[in-house]
Amino acid sequence: MQTPSDRHEYPAHWEADVVLRDGGTARIRPITVDDADRLVSFYEHVSDESKYYRFFAPYPRLSDKDVHRFTHHDFVDRVGLAATIGGEFIATVRYDRIDAVGRPATAPADEAEVAFLVQDAHQGRGVASALLEHIAAVARERDIRRFAAEVLPANTKMIKVFTDAGYQQKRSFEDGVVRLEFDLEPTEASVAVQRAREQRAEAHSVQRLLRPGSVAVVGAGRAPGGVGRTLLGNLVAAGFTGPLHAVNRAFPEDLAELDGVPAHRSVADIPGGVDLAVVAVPAEHVPAVVDECGAHGVRGLVVVSAGYADQGEEGRARQRALVRQARSYGMRIIGPNAFGVINTSPATSLNASLAPELPRPGRIGMFAQSGAIGIALLSRLHRRGGAVTGAHGVSTFVSAGNRADVSGNDVLQYWYDDPDTDVALMYLESIGNPRKFTRLARRTAATKPLVVVQGARHSGVAPLGHAVPVTRLPHATVSDLLRQAGVIRVDTITELVDVGLMLAGQPLPEGPRVAILGNSESLGLLTYDACLSEGLRPLGPLDLGTAATPDDFRDALGRALADRTCDAVIVTAIPRVGEGQGTDEDLADALRAAASAHPAKPVAVAHVELGGLAEALSEAVGTGPGADDAQARPRTPAPHAAPAAPVASAPRPASAEPPTPAAAPAPAETLAAAVRIPAYPATERAVRALGEAVKYAQWRREAADPGRVPEFDGVDSGGAAELIGTLLGAADDDPSGFTLPDEAARELLARYGIGVHTTLPAPTPDEAVAAAQLLGYPVALKATAPHLRHRADLGGVRLDLADEDQLRRSYTELSDSFGRPTELRPVVQAMAPRGVDTVVRAVIDPVAGAVLSFGLAGAASELLGDTAHRLIPVTDRDARSVVRAIRTAPVLFGWRGSAPADTDALEELLLRVSLLVDEHPEVVGITLEPVVVAQHGLSVLSASVRLAHPPARDDLGPRTLPAY
């Protein structure tokens, strides 16, 4: 801790865990006076060349004066940060505030000199880049706006750290030294660089867990049936391709093997390195295991052990300690209380989970926070026929348990550029960082579908064991934001699998037009109705009759797919009767043959009591690398999927004739064999899956042009910042903030071109008349008491009062009906043009970030929840879509012959509110209600604005791992 002479207390909020370029972790924290010995030891492990680059001269050791200088900071003008692993320094950075001529200075000087030193053993891991992000954030917090650095020309690594950061820079060369100067305000380029580094680092950290070269199971008992022994057996049965080790301190010293796997009493006894340790020991023994793993250089942990945040506050503290301990060694954790991880790639064949067998390989990535749900998902995808066709297998599977460290965000980073995953399915019971999740989901969904079912959405609390921040936003709002980010949000596990299967094997539809054909008129009509319910545009069903043969199906499907008025086809099938109608496998072959001739349109099958058809459809396709059949068939990737290696075909049933090796299939036959058609046991499930695919395809098309944030006249950002600073300076230091007085709110909104109708208080009838004379008749008289505000339905508003007599009479009526004026708080406003009453809100959620909301005022939004939401900053496309997203939007567009409202003015208002909140994070809440949108223009009749001091860090801040 700092001495009393230091100007500021130790800034604990600067501490952070970060993921480095290679996927390992380090801790960044301020350097204090207690770090003298660590600093000296660190410096001794730095090469002479690196010392020369740092000090521009031979500098073999630090003097006592140096050590004092580099460990004593005031955390304002002099700041030092260290990156540590295992408690020891691996890199340092410091800044010193300077004046215009480079001398030590204090505020208001806004420039600082910055310098780094990284141990040679850790160079190339991205340590300096991470430190630069954090020291820049610290400097901005201390009102430093610019860094200067002097670097020797030969120190190309450090020059690259600065030039690659994306900041606006000036570069000069004088006296044999390169001088770099750069502004610290985040730019579009610097944010892009930071997020690209974040993605690579976090993807590598998950890759270390899913693609280990060697695995140790710690807690594998000698007696069969225990958790550890089960995990070991599953790894052996899956055929893990790397070295396996069984570890248990209770093993006899002479025990050499367990289930054919080398046995050890300690991780330290394992010869060579270990990439992944699967920990299955009681919670009280886990810390000792983590220490062993860290000392041995283990790269990651899967902790199956329970007894953490799932068991109350004591367990929560134990969980936090576990994460700190593992990260201190540079390791990441899946768990605790995890079900495990799976990677079906033949290069890995990893089943480090409690699933009894390795799923069939395929192209679907799966993430579940619940072990029970994970089992259900694996079972659904593994099953052939029955409820859902098993036409696709799994690429990777992660069940994160309490997800104290590795979360769904990390797995999304991995899946983003994973060539083995085409579709991502996620079961989430809580979202620890919705702001980051929506950002990552938007980027992932632009290249491959992301389907999410959110559990525990109605309980209002995170499940036991999930130590995550809690959003104040209702579930419907979060759901809306997820859809805005391209997430396909479904309600059940069944729908999750249904939609995943549709997207994994079919091209995206170009539109909502659906052809329906089959051998049952009733089933066709049911499908037609289901399509209308899903917002699709079905064509008239084609009934082939119960006597239809596979050839009839093939010909009809071919014609439907060739029809330019059709974007997708749903085939319905019931059991066939009579002779010569073929088997279920014949029908599957016929459907695949027709689909292969028109590969650009999706096809789905809804079958009734035809388990053989679903099985035949699933058997006809590859399930990914490592399928049982030795005869590989080419796989045609979906348009949204990255190119992938050929996928092997699943084995044919024993009753089928084996293929003739000498007879190579013709090209058309080969293509037909590779077609994957999902089959569903109910028409509504097929239609729902197709409907989600249609909406996702539309989002993909729109996401290609996200719009822009326009610039407006009449915006005074500097004046608004000055006014906000004055208002915050005069207010109490309440972290929750405060509501501005009406006059201050109007003044602030006016700086962004948002005018609010003048409202004058009317505590007496005479003052009401005086206000009306000032504003001009006609006027409105309103009661603003909390229980009457914005409640015209209760009679607390009188409109179109044309003269003094009407005003006085209305004033008396309000007083007689609702109480004394002191209780009513009456006000007078000039009448606004008639129009549609709407409400515009912006709120800063501590977890989700800034959110803009829109709806019609009154019962539509308050009672029915008909409100649409968008993340701030809002683009012009966002503003246009949010106005049209509510169910009552037709009221704005001439419903029942009424005059259309001026939605252009409304969209501009939404954009101005978004701009204000985006540019000034101190504005934590805005409510404009009502906003009366007339045929020409609009009127904001009432406004409320809340201010608060902004958080020290935001989503533009440096990369950090969450600390739950």
Secondary structure, 3 states (H helix, E strand, C coil): CCCCCCCCCCCHHHCEEEECCCCCEEEEEECCHHHHHHHHHHHHCCCHHHHHHHHCCCCCCCCHHHHHHHHCCCCCCEEEEEEEECCEEEEEEEEEEECCCCCECCCCCCEEEEEEEECHHHCCCCHHHHHHHHHHHHHHHCCCCEEEEEECCCCHHHHHHHHCCCCCEEEEEECCEEEEEEECCCCHHHHHHHHHHHHHHHHHHHHHHHCCCCEEEECCCCCCCCHHHHHHHHHHHHCCCCCEEEECCCCCCCCCEECCEEEECCHHHCCCCCCEEEECCCHHHHHHHHHHHHHHCCCEEEECCCCCHHHHHHHHHHHHHHHHHHHHCCCEEECCCCCEEEECCCCCCEEEECCCCCCCEEEEEEEECCHHHHHHHHHHHHCCCCCCCCCCCEEEEEECCCCCCCCHHHHHHHHHCCCCCCEEEEEECCCCCHHHHHHHHHHHHCCCCEEEEECCCCCCCCCCCCCCCCCCCCHHHHHHHHHHCCCEEECCHHHHHHHHHHHHHCCCCCCCEEEEEECCHHHHHHHHHHHHHCCCEECCCEECCCCCCHHHHHHHHHHHHHCCCCCEEEEEECCCCCCCCCCHHHHHHHHHHHHHHCCCCCEEEEECCCHHHHHHHHHCCECCCCCCCCCEECCCCCCCCCCCCCEEECCCCCCCCCCCCCCCCCHHHHHHHHCCCCEECCHHHHHHHHHHHHHHHHHHHHHCCCCCCCCCCCCCHHHHHHHHHHHHHHCCCCCCCEECCHHHHHHHHHCCCCCECCEEECCCHHHHHHHHHHHCCCEEEEECCCCCCCCHHHCCEEEEECCHHHHHHHHHHHHHHHCCHHHHCEEEEECCCCCEEEEEEEEEECCCEEEEEEEECCHHHHCCCCEEEEECCCCHHHHHHHHHHCCCHHHHHCHHHCCCCCHHHHHHHHHHHHHHHHHCCCEEEEEEEEEEECCCCEEECCEEEEECCCCCCCCCCCCCCCCC
